[in-house]
Amino acid sequence: MITQRARDPETGEPVVTETEPTTTVTGRRVVASAPPVAAYRPARPAGWTAGHLLIRLIWLIVGVIDAIVGLDFVFRLIAARDTGFAHVIMVAGSTLASPFNGIFASVPRFSNLTLQWSDLLVFLLAIFAGWVLSGIVSLAMRGSRGPATV
């Protein structure tokens, strides 16, 4: 008789399972079947709060903006055709970078290749804004729990 002791992941109460081991003989090999194991669901981490979810959402938005603007920068740099997926990325990237188009001049490289500095500026500003916003959320979370200790 095999006795297993565990805790229920939802209630935390002790659970005892008793099973009989069984063996199967196949040719010259003896195969023993293992006792059944209760399904394990990991609990939500203790520090997982709405603030942590908000920080993750901020960085998800920053990642999407940076991906769009970065692909727009690369597509324009290598003079990709303005069709299909590249068209969608170029329109979205131009929309995101439009407030900064007059600040820096686009530098034409060779024939159709252009280096758009406004895309790089939006890329860096999105990272900086994400860093500032996540810092503000972190400070607000720490402030709600009392003073920080060193």
N, C-alpha and C positions, 0 to 999 in steps of 0.2 A: 504494500500500500504506500502510495506517495502522497505526502501532505504538502500543499503549497500555501504559504501565507502571503497575503498581499493586502493592499488598501484599495478600496473603490475610488477611482479618480474623481467622481462627482461628489460623493458624500464624505469620503475620507474614513469611512468605517472599515474595520478589519474584515477581510473575506478569507475563508479557509476553503480550499478545494482539495478533495481526496479522490484519487483515481487509482485504478489498478493498471500497472504496466502490462502491455501485451507484447508478445514476440511472434514473429512469423518466420518460418524456416523456408527459404527458397534455395534449393540446391544445397550448396555448402555454406551459404551465408545466412547468418541469423540477423534479422532486422528487428530492432525494438522500436515500437512507436512511442513517441514522446507524449506526455500528458498534455491536455489542452491548456493553452495559455490565454489568459484574459486579454482582451483588446486594450491597448494603451492609447489614451488620448492625452497629449501634453496639455497642461493647464496654461492659461494665459500668464505671461511673466508678471511678477509682482509689481514692477514699476511701469507697467503699460497703462498710460493715462491718455486722456483726450489731448493733452499737450504733446505727448510723443507722437500721436497720430497726426496732429497738425504739423509738426516738424517734418514728418515723413511726406505729407502731402505737399508742403512747400518745396521740398527737394525733388519730388516727382514733377511738379510744374516747371521748376528750373531745368530739370533734365530734358523735358519735352521741348521747351523753348530753345535750349542750347542745341539739341539735336536738329531741330528745324533750321535754325540760323546757321549752324555749322555746315549742314548739307547744302544750304543755299550758297554759302561762301564757296564751298568746293565746286559746286555745279557751275557757278559763274566763273570761277578761276580756270576751270578746264574747258569752258565754253560748251557745256552740255546742251543738247537740243531742248528746246522749250516745249516738250510734249510729254504726256502721261504723268508718271510719278514726279519727274523733274519739274514739270509745270506746276503741280500742286505745291511742291516744296518751294519753288521760286516765288509763287504768289504769296504763300504764307510768310516766307522769310522777308520779302519786300514789305509786307504789311507791318511786320514786327520792327523792321529797321527804318521805316519811313520817317519817324520823328528825328532821326539822326542823319538823314541823307545830305542835308546842306552843310553839315559841320566839316566833313572831310570830302575831298574830291575823289572820285573813283579814278584809279590809275589804270589806263589801258596798257596792257603789257605788249603782246605781240599783235596778232590780227584781231581775233574776237575775245581774247582773254582779258578779263578785267579783275582788278583787285579792289574789292569794296571794303573800305575801312569801317563803314557804318555797321556791317555785319559783325565784325570783330568787337566793336564797341558794345553792341547789344549783347553779345556772348559774355563779355566780361561784366557788364552791368547786371545781367541776370544772376550770375554767380554771386556778385557782391550783394545784391538785394536779397537773395536766398540766405546768405550768411547773416545779414543784419536781421531779417525777419525771424530766422530760427533762434538767433541770440535773444531777441526780445521775448519770444515765447518761452525760451529756457529761463530767462530772468523772471518772467511772470509766474512760471511754475515753481521756482525756488522761493519766490516771495510769498506764495500762498502757504508754504509749509513752515515758514518762520525763517529766522536768520540763518545764513550759511555758517557752518563751523569749519575751521581749518585744521 
